[in-house]
Amino acid sequence: MTLLDIFPSLRPGMPERLDSAVWPRETHYDGEGRITVAGVTLTDIADQFGTPAYVLDEGEVRERCRTYLRTFPGLEIIYAGKALMIQAVAGWVAQEGLSIDVCSAGELAIALSAGVDPRRIIMHGNGKTFDELSAAVHSGVGRIVIDSTPEITMLSALVGTGQDVLLRLTPDIDVHGHPAVRTGVADQKFGFPLGSDAATEAVARILRHPRLRLNGLHCHIGSQIAQADHYGEAIRRMVAEMARIRVEHGVTLTELDLGGGHAVAYRGGDPELDLDELSAIIDDALDAACARWHFPRPRIALEPGRSIVARSGVTLYRVLSVKRHDSGRTYVTVDGGMSDNPRVALYGAAYTAVLANRHPGGPYLNATVVGRFCEAGDILATDVQLPMDLCPGEVLAVPSTGAYHHSLACTYNSVPRPPIVAVRDGQCRALLRRETLADLTAREVGC
């Protein structure tokens, strides 16, 4: 018997949908107070596949792809595979008309195994090896983003009939985010500082090579950017550089890749990037910059990753213990933690957590949700409102976990990584099975 059976008057007051800023659009409470995503009850997934488990709403991923294509007609939308690169997701975004960027031979192999047209693949990365560049060239990727001078040398030895490339520049734009994701400032590991002697020499070396075709420039100014004006400034600086290259070398570059970094919400009230505003700013900045430098409008590309898959994901955990300290703090320990979500420890990311197996009907407590791993910093969410009568064995759901969770997951404490379970139209299926203890020992070669 549930609280709804005892107190039917509670039913009309139950919310029909959780905050759409952090949950998939098709997230609701069912008649028994359980959370469902795309028509699938989350506790059923927890029972069938165990916990922790990553849940991914396929319809939400596809709709986010369509939103980008509708909002930015004529622009190339390139899914940033590092956010979540598995065969199913690569297939979904490609079917929806997006290109894909990869930054390793592993991501390239996954994209190709998913049937992605290699001409729609862009190879990224600041430390590409000879073998990775060789794999990219021989698989026929559409473009390679050159990040360093040695890459020019290696490509010169690898390219046969010709290869389209972009040159990554850092436009020295500080978006004032976490230091780990401020990729647009000049003093950091990616690309060439805009206007530097190194950048000037890189352009000249590429243009001198008969089989390297410099199509355009690339930049990435940071992550979790909520202010669209930063992209306008990037356009102004990059178009000015394209105009300078035309004057100096007589070559008109035709592509400008603005990277990604579009902010999403992890908790209710978090700032997000307004895509309609970004579209307007891109148009205005391009018109102004191209008019000022008498430069033909380049083809623009965007690289959303997090903003395609983050809100599509929900992670499920089972409660292991509830500790109420004399200090007044309550710690809720779950069966996952920093090995399946290292973003809190890495970036200070803030999440929320909600009871998934029943709708709370009583008073709440302010809790800190912590993981099972041997680190005091193994924290999943702070200042979370959970029911006072929370018990071990109940299921918590953490929303907005589709990006950089599986990608960053590890086997700390030799704990296997969770499965990924897709939901769509009331059905669920495993996309990636749970790692096993046998998987952990398979690489051992003996003492």
C-alpha positions in Angstrom: 0.0 0.0 0.0 1.3 3.4 -1.0 0.7 6.9 0.5 -1.5 7.6 -2.4 -3.7 4.6 -1.4 -3.9 6.0 2.2 -4.2 9.6 1.2 -5.9 9.9 -2.2 -6.0 13.6 -1.9 -2.3 13.8 -2.5 -2.7 12.6 -6.1 -4.0 15.9 -7.6 -1.1 17.8 -6.0 1.6 15.6 -7.5 3.6 17.3 -10.2 3.0 15.8 -13.6 6.5 16.5 -14.8 9.9 17.2 -13.2 12.0 20.3 -14.1 12.5 20.0 -17.9 15.7 22.1 -17.6 17.5 19.1 -16.1 15.3 16.1 -17.0 14.3 14.6 -20.3 11.1 16.1 -21.7 9.2 12.9 -21.3 9.8 12.5 -17.5 6.8 12.1 -15.3 5.4 10.6 -12.1 3.2 7.6 -12.7 0.1 6.7 -10.7 2.1 5.1 -8.0 4.4 8.1 -7.6 7.4 6.5 -9.4 9.5 8.4 -11.9 9.2 7.4 -15.5 11.3 8.4 -18.5 10.0 7.9 -22.1 7.3 5.7 -20.6 9.7 3.4 -18.7 9.7 3.2 -14.9 13.2 3.9 -13.5 12.8 1.5 -10.7 12.1 -1.3 -13.3 15.4 -0.4 -14.9 17.2 -0.6 -11.6 15.6 -4.0 -10.9 16.5 -5.4 -14.3 19.9 -4.0 -14.9 21.1 -3.3 -11.4 22.6 -0.1 -10.1 24.4 2.2 -10.7 23.0 2.5 -14.2 23.1 5.2 -16.8 19.7 5.7 -18.5 19.7 7.5 -21.9 16.5 8.8 -23.5 17.0 8.2 -27.3 14.1 10.5 -28.2 15.6 13.3 -26.2 19.0 12.9 -28.0 17.3 13.0 -31.4 15.1 15.9 -30.6 18.2 17.9 -29.4 19.8 17.2 -32.7 16.7 18.4 -34.6 16.6 21.6 -32.4 20.1 22.5 -33.5 19.3 21.9 -37.1 16.2 24.0 -36.9 17.8 26.8 -34.9 20.9 27.1 -37.1 19.8 26.4 -40.7 22.7 26.4 -43.1 25.3 25.8 -40.4 27.1 22.5 -40.0 26.3 20.9 -36.7 29.1 18.6 -35.5 28.4 16.3 -32.5 31.4 16.5 -30.1 31.9 12.8 -29.5 34.0 13.1 -26.4 30.8 13.9 -24.5 29.5 10.4 -25.0 30.9 8.1 -27.8 29.2 4.8 -28.1 27.9 3.1 -31.3 24.3 3.8 -30.6 24.7 7.6 -30.0 27.0 7.9 -33.0 24.4 6.3 -35.1 21.5 8.4 -33.7 23.2 11.8 -34.3 24.4 10.7 -37.8 20.9 9.6 -38.7 19.6 13.0 -37.6 22.0 14.8 -40.0 24.9 15.8 -37.8 28.6 15.3 -38.4 30.8 13.9 -35.7 34.1 15.0 -34.3 36.5 12.5 -32.7 39.7 13.0 -30.8 41.3 9.6 -30.7 41.7 6.4 -32.8 39.2 4.8 -30.4 36.5 7.3 -31.0 37.2 7.1 -34.7 36.8 3.3 -34.6 33.5 3.6 -32.7 32.1 6.2 -35.2 33.1 4.0 -38.2 31.7 0.9 -36.6 28.4 2.7 -36.2 28.3 3.3 -39.9 29.1 7.0 -39.9 30.2 8.3 -43.3 34.0 9.1 -42.8 33.5 12.2 -44.8 31.3 13.5 -42.0 34.0 12.9 -39.4 36.4 15.5 -38.1 39.5 14.5 -36.2 40.5 16.7 -33.2 43.0 16.6 -30.4 46.1 18.4 -29.2 48.2 15.3 -29.0 47.5 13.2 -32.0 49.9 10.4 -32.6 51.3 9.3 -36.0 49.2 6.1 -35.8 46.1 8.2 -35.0 46.7 10.5 -37.9 47.4 7.6 -40.1 44.1 6.0 -39.1 42.3 9.2 -39.9 43.9 9.7 -43.3 43.4 6.1 -44.4 39.8 6.0 -43.3 39.0 9.1 -45.3 37.9 11.5 -42.6 36.5 14.7 -44.0 38.8 17.1 -42.1 41.6 17.0 -39.6 42.1 19.9 -37.2 45.8 20.7 -37.0 46.8 21.6 -33.4 50.6 21.7 -33.5 53.6 22.0 -35.9 54.6 18.3 -35.6 51.1 17.4 -36.9 51.9 19.3 -40.2 55.1 17.3 -40.5 53.4 13.9 -39.8 50.5 14.7 -42.2 53.0 15.6 -44.9 54.4 12.1 -44.7 50.9 10.4 -44.6 48.8 12.2 -47.1 48.6 10.7 -50.6 46.0 12.3 -52.8 45.0 15.2 -50.5 43.5 16.1 -47.1 41.2 18.9 -46.0 42.4 20.5 -42.8 41.5 23.3 -40.4 44.0 25.2 -38.2 43.1 25.6 -34.5 43.7 29.0 -33.1 43.1 30.4 -29.6 41.5 33.8 -29.9 42.4 34.8 -26.3 38.9 35.0 -25.0 38.4 34.3 -21.3 34.9 33.0 -20.5 35.7 33.0 -16.8 34.7 29.4 -16.2 36.5 26.7 -14.3 40.3 26.8 -15.2 40.1 23.2 -16.5 37.7 24.2 -19.3 38.9 27.7 -20.3 40.2 26.6 -23.8 40.0 30.0 -25.5 42.8 31.8 -23.6 46.2 32.1 -25.2 48.3 30.5 -22.5 47.1 26.9 -22.6 47.8 23.6 -24.4 45.4 23.8 -27.4 46.2 25.3 -30.8 48.2 28.3 -31.8 47.7 31.7 -30.2 46.0 34.0 -32.7 48.4 36.5 -34.2 51.5 34.6 -33.0 54.6 33.9 -35.0 53.9 30.2 -34.5 50.4 30.6 -36.0 51.7 32.6 -39.0 54.4 30.0 -39.7 51.8 27.1 -39.4 49.6 28.8 -42.0 52.5 29.2 -44.4 53.7 25.6 -44.0 50.3 24.2 -44.6 49.7 26.3 -47.7 53.1 25.3 -49.1 52.2 21.6 -48.9 50.6 20.6 -52.2 48.4 17.9 -50.7 47.2 19.7 -47.6 44.1 21.9 -48.3 43.6 24.6 -45.6 39.8 25.0 -45.7 39.5 27.3 -42.7 40.1 28.0 -39.0 38.9 26.4 -35.8 38.6 27.7 -32.3 37.0 26.5 -29.0 36.7 29.2 -26.3 35.6 27.1 -23.4 32.8 25.0 -21.8 29.6 25.7 -20.0 29.3 29.1 -21.7 26.0 30.8 -21.0 26.7 34.2 -22.6 26.3 34.1 -26.3 28.3 37.4 -26.8 31.5 35.4 -26.3 30.9 33.7 -29.7 30.3 37.0 -31.4 33.7 38.2 -30.2 35.3 35.0 -31.4 33.8 35.5 -34.9 35.1 39.1 -35.0 38.6 38.0 -34.1 38.7 34.9 -36.3 37.3 36.7 -39.4 39.9 39.4 -39.0 42.6 36.7 -39.1 41.0 35.1 -42.1 41.1 38.4 -43.9 44.8 38.8 -42.9 45.6 35.4 -44.3 43.9 36.4 -47.6 46.0 39.6 -47.8 49.3 37.8 -47.0 48.8 34.6 -49.0 46.1 35.4 -51.5 44.0 32.5 -50.2 40.3 32.9 -49.2 39.4 30.5 -46.4 35.8 29.3 -46.5 35.2 27.6 -43.2 35.1 28.8 -39.6 34.4 26.2 -36.8 33.4 27.9 -33.6 33.6 24.8 -31.4 31.1 24.1 -28.7 30.9 24.7 -25.0 27.2 25.5 -24.8 26.1 25.6 -21.2 23.4 23.2 -19.9 21.7 23.1 -16.5 22.6 20.5 -13.9 20.3 21.8 -11.2 17.1 23.9 -11.5 17.9 27.5 -12.0 21.4 27.0 -13.5 22.1 29.3 -16.5 21.9 27.8 -20.0 22.9 29.1 -23.4 20.0 30.5 -25.3 20.3 28.9 -28.8 18.0 31.5 -30.5 20.1 34.3 -29.0 23.3 32.5 -30.2 21.9 32.2 -33.7 21.1 35.9 -33.8 24.5 36.9 -32.5 26.3 34.7 -35.0 24.4 36.3 -37.9 25.0 39.8 -36.6 28.7 39.3 -35.8 29.3 37.6 -39.2 27.6 40.5 -41.1 29.6 43.1 -39.2 33.0 41.3 -39.4 32.7 40.4 -43.0 31.6 43.9 -44.0 34.5 45.5 -42.1 37.1 43.3 -43.7 35.3 42.9 -47.1 35.5 39.2 -46.6 33.0 36.7 -48.0 30.8 35.0 -45.4 32.5 31.7 -44.4 30.6 28.5 -43.7 30.1 28.2 -39.9 30.2 25.0 -37.9 29.3 24.4 -34.3 30.3 21.5 -32.1 27.7 20.8 -29.4 28.3 17.7 -27.4 27.1 18.2 -23.8 24.1 20.1 -25.0 23.0 17.2 -27.1 23.3 14.4 -24.6 23.5 15.8 -21.0 19.8 16.3 -20.3 19.1 13.0 -22.1 20.8 11.0 -19.3 19.8 10.0 -15.8 21.9 7.9 -13.4 20.3 5.5 -11.0 21.7 4.5 -7.6 20.5 2.5 -4.6 20.8 3.9 -1.1 23.2 1.9 1.0 23.0 3.9 4.3 21.7 7.1 5.8 24.0 8.6 8.5 22.7 11.5 10.6 25.6 13.2 12.4 25.4 15.2 15.6 26.6 18.2 13.5 23.2 18.1 11.8 24.5 16.9 8.5 23.0 13.8 6.9 25.0 11.7 4.6 23.2 9.4 2.1 25.6 6.8 0.8 24.8 5.2 -2.6 26.3 2.3 -4.5 28.1 4.5 -7.0 30.1 7.7 -6.8 33.1 9.4 -8.2 34.1 6.5 -10.5 30.9 6.8 -12.5 30.6 10.6 -12.0 34.0 12.3 -11.5 32.8 15.7 -12.6 32.0 16.8 -9.0 35.6 16.1 -7.9 37.1 17.4 -11.2 35.2 20.6 -11.8 33.1 21.2 -8.6 30.0 20.4 -10.6 26.7 20.6 -8.7 23.9 18.0 -9.2 20.6 17.2 -7.6 19.1 13.9 -6.7 15.4 12.7 -6.4 13.8 9.7 -4.9 12.7 7.6 -7.9 10.7 4.7 -6.4 8.0 6.7 -4.6 6.7 10.2 -4.4 7.6 11.6 -0.9 4.6 12.4 1.2 6.2 13.6 4.4 8.9 16.0 5.7 12.2 16.5 4.0 15.8 16.6 5.2 18.8 18.4 3.8 21.2 15.7 2.6 24.6 15.2 1.1 24.7 12.3 -1.3 28.0 10.5 -1.2 29.6 7.6 -3.0 31.1 4.3 -1.9 34.7 5.1 -2.9 37.7 5.6 -0.5 38.0 9.3 -0.9 36.5 12.0 1.4 35.9 14.0 -1.8 33.6 11.3 -3.2 30.5 13.5 -3.2 27.7 13.3 -5.8 25.4 16.1 -4.6 25.1 18.5 -1.7 22.1 20.3 -0.2 19.6 17.8 -1.7 16.1 17.7 -0.3 15.2 14.0 0.3 12.4 12.5 2.4 13.0 12.1 6.1 12.0 8.5 6.0 14.6 7.6 3.3 15.7 3.9 3.7 18.5 1.7 2.4 17.4 -0.1 -0.8 15.5 2.8 -2.2 16.4 4.3 -5.6 17.8 7.7 -6.2 17.9 9.3 -9.7 20.4 12.0 -10.7 19.4 14.0 -13.8 21.5 15.6 -16.5 24.2 12.9 -16.5 24.3 12.0 -20.2 27.6 13.9 -20.9 31.1 13.2 -19.6 29.9 10.5 -17.2 30.5 7.3 -19.1 33.3 9.1 -21.0 35.2 9.9 -17.8 34.2 6.8 -15.8 36.9 4.6 -14.4 37.4 1.5 -12.3 38.6 3.1 -9.1 38.7 0.6 -6.2 38.3 -2.1 -8.9 34.6 -1.4 -9.2 33.2 -2.3 -12.6 31.6 0.5 -14.7 27.8 0.8 -15.1 25.8 -0.2 -18.1 24.0 2.3 -20.4 20.3 1.6 -20.9 18.3 3.3 -23.7 14.7 4.1 -23.2 12.2 5.0 -26.0 8.4 4.6 -26.4 7.9 2.6 -23.2 10.7 0.1 -24.0 14.3 -0.2 -22.7 17.4 -2.0 -24.0 21.0 -2.2 -23.0 23.4 -0.2 -25.2 26.5 -1.1 -23.1 26.5 -4.0 -20.7 27.8 -3.6 -17.1 31.5 -4.3 -16.8 32.3 -7.4 -14.9 35.0 -8.6 -12.5 36.2 -10.9 -15.4 36.6 -7.7 -17.5 38.8 -6.2 -14.8 41.1 -9.2 -14.7 41.2 -10.0 -18.4 44.2 -7.7 -19.0 46.3 -9.4 -16.3 49.2 -11.3 -17.8 50.4 -13.0 -14.6 52.9 -12.4 -11.9 
